[in-house]
Amino acid sequence: AGLARALVRAARSRERRNGPLADRLLRWALRLEPQLGDAAPTLVALRRIGGDRLGAVEAARAATVRFPQAADAWFLLGEACQGAFKVKEAMDAFARALGLAERADAALRIGLLLRREFRYAEAAAMFARAFAAGAGPEALHENAAALWYAGDTEQALRALELWGTHFVDGPARVADACRDLERGAKPA
């Protein structure tokens, strides 16, 4: 573990001057780590910064092969796949991370991807799961919008009311959000 950390530090100090050497050091560190540490995320980031999106996916996939029970490895793969525009693979990886550990960030990401595919009811369920797992009021707002576009306006208004309780000016925010939804402002 100590050698792996030393290799990661060495790679970080060389990533700007000698990217290929840093990549090689991080691959060695990934092989030496007894559990998922900094090597895989650093390698993915290095490749992403270098413009190699598919290389980032490959590095993240190597982390899931090495650590198949690590939810962080699967979440890293989801992020890398999303960055490479592999939406289906990203959703599968986030779902695997969510299956290994109840992660608010994974549920939120799945909800956002489902919403992009116009699967609003499923997205609403994921946003509710994200809120239950500890995501903040953003998950409630996303849940309300997804419910609204799924056609369940009554539940959407209830979710907005619950969302509004998290703010001092809650009633005003709820009124603004309702107006936005009624005007048809689609989520991003």
Phi, psi and omega in degrees: 000321180294320178294321179298317179296321179296321178295320178296316178298318179296320180295319180297325181285342183251356189298329180279322183277322186217080183302315180298322177293317178299319178300314180296316179298319181291324176296321176296316180300320179298322179290332184270339184295131177284336175214164184300123179234226184270347186297309184296310179299324179291320178295317178298315180296319179300315180290323179295317179296325178284358178086007181263079182295319179290328174294324176295319177297317179299318179294318179293322178295322177298323178294323179288330176291318181288323183231072186293342180261009181264113179299326179297324179294318180291323177294320177299318177297319177300315178297317181294319179294320178296321178293336178262012177064031176258080190294315181298315179295323178297315179298318179297318180292317177297321178296321178294319177298319180292326177290330180278327180208141180286097185248125179294321182294324179291317179296320179296317179296318178298317178301317179296319179292321178296321179297323177297332179269010178064029176259071191294320181296316178293323178297318179300319179297320179291321178294322177296319178295321178297317179296317180296331180276356175118004176292157184279195182299338178303321180295322177294319179296316178297321178298315180298316180296317180295319177297319180300312182287341174280349177100002181262075186293326181297312178292327178297318179294323176296318179296321178295321178297318177295319177300318182296336180291349180274000184230150178296316180265039185306309182301323179291320179294320179296317179298318178296318180295321178297318178298318179299317180293320180292329177286346178091022177293107182288147178292154181288000000 
